[in-house]
Amino acid sequence: MAWWASRGKPPLARRDWLGVLGLGVTGYYLASFLDFAGLAFISASLERLILYLNPTLVLLLGWLLYKRPVGRFQAWGMGISYLGVVLVFGHEAKLEGDDVALGALLVFLSAVSYAIYLSYSGELVQRLGSLRLVGLATTVACGLCIAQFLLLRPMTAALVAPQVIWLSILNATLCTAVPVLMVMMAIERIGAGLAAQTGMVGPMSTILMGVLILGEPFTAWVAAGTVLVIAGVFVVSRADRP
């Protein structure tokens, strides 16, 4: 992707390379690593509710980084969303124990990492274009993943069953390359904030898949927390509009 989109274009400046490196680390490598690490301790339903907070984190980063004001209704919306996550977290902590706190923290840091990526990608994608930026940033993340494997695992760990290879190919294409390209194309056209709000479809669908495919229970606590998180993000997104 990077090679195709770079044909006939001027070479990247030093600040562009730094931006690509930062986005590759935060958006593709660190966010994914922390998310998978957290999933070892909590359910997919709680994980997705935490990731559902992404638009509120983008809003907070906009306030911290760019001094964009946060309105009263946006603040109320964020409070409602975080109340929903705390509700489900409290219920799951009673059932699963102390490891839930560690898992929730890891997934929340994943959401923060991805929100940083969304917040900083807007300006860079306008200069480089979505295809070129995604190609370069995912190449950075790929290099980091390979380096992590070589440092932490023996080479024999690469010998896996054919089913794992096919699932990995599916994950790499339809679940990784295609979505990140679409997200970057969306940011290029509608901005980071609205792209994050539209991406709320993903966490909701994953909660349903966790119930249908993984057999996770969809309790009244999960339902109540989901309603609160969705309602809060809806308030934030509506308050964002003129």
Summary of the structure (lengths in Angstrom):
residues: 242
radius of gyration: 18.7
end to end distance: 36.4
largest distance: 58.5
contacts: 782
relative contact order: 0.19
helix: 83%
strand: 0%
